[in-house]
Amino acid sequence: QVQLWESGPGLLRPSETLSLTCTVSRYSISDGSYWTWIRQPPGKGLEWIGTISHTGTTFYNPSLRSRLTISLDTSKNQFSLTVTSVAVADTAVYFCAREASNYPPDYWGQGTLVSVSS
Amino acid sequence: ELVLTQSPATLSLSPGEGATLSCRASQSLSSSLAWYQQKPGQAPRLLIFDASDRAAGVPARFSGSGSGTDFTLTISSLEPEDFAVYYCHLRRHWPWESTFGPGTKVDIK
């Protein structure tokens, strides 16, 4: 069974850059599938952030696109999310997930809370 | 932009009762509509994909239906572990875009 887990800083100041990594086990990220980031502000719903294919093609939420970068590190079997110029509104639990070409996100990490506060 | 609306926002029911949750899409797309269940402190769990196919290990009391812009998740008889928040999800393949509905909370009456 595919396993994913997120890692990164839990607390940031406004205007700083958020960097998160998702480590994947029991599946090679270069073998196929798409790799997705989703976030959930405290007490609110789910928001798709962006997705990267196993070949490196990226798809971003238009509302966040200007601040986002998603990349692959196949040597470490990881993919990463970078969000620049964070604000309090970026406070959320960030999830990474796997999805197939014709299948929605099925395997998810447990989520990591990122708080932005001055 | 894909937009999903869910109704009702909250559904208060007793164990053993049936539940009907609705999801409406702003555009008529292929049936790449999925349903997720989320409990506090946990990641969402995939229940239904392609509008009506149950994911592996999902009990038969969960069923999905619908096409075009209107979709439904039905729980035939609520078990205590079914009280949670349910999200619908839609993905467009080209250009790739993914969106979740705002969720329906099913709580104990």
Contacts between the chains, C-beta under 8 A, distances in Angstrom:
chain1	res1	chain2	res2	distance
A	36	B	98	7.3
A	38	B	100	7.9
A	45	B	87	6.8
A	45	B	100	6.1
A	45	B	101	7.5
A	45	B	102	5.0
A	45	B	103	5.0
A	46	B	36	7.9
A	46	B	38	7.9
A	46	B	44	6.8
A	46	B	87	5.8
A	46	B	89	7.9
A	46	B	100	4.2
A	46	B	103	7.8
A	47	B	100	7.0
A	48	B	98	4.1
A	48	B	99	6.1
A	48	B	100	6.7
A	51	B	96	6.5
A	51	B	98	6.9
A	59	B	95	7.4
A	59	B	96	3.8
A	59	B	97	7.4
A	59	B	98	7.9
A	62	B	1	7.3
A	62	B	97	8.0
A	95	B	43	5.8
A	95	B	44	7.9
A	97	B	43	7.9
A	99	B	91	7.8
A	102	B	32	7.6
A	103	B	49	6.1
A	104	B	32	7.2
A	104	B	34	4.0
A	104	B	46	6.3
A	104	B	49	5.4
A	104	B	89	5.6
A	104	B	91	6.3
A	105	B	44	7.8
A	105	B	46	7.0
A	105	B	89	7.7
A	106	B	46	5.1
A	106	B	55	6.9
A	108	B	43	3.8
A	108	B	44	6.4
A	109	B	43	6.7
A	110	B	42	7.8
A	110	B	43	6.0
A	111	B	43	5.7
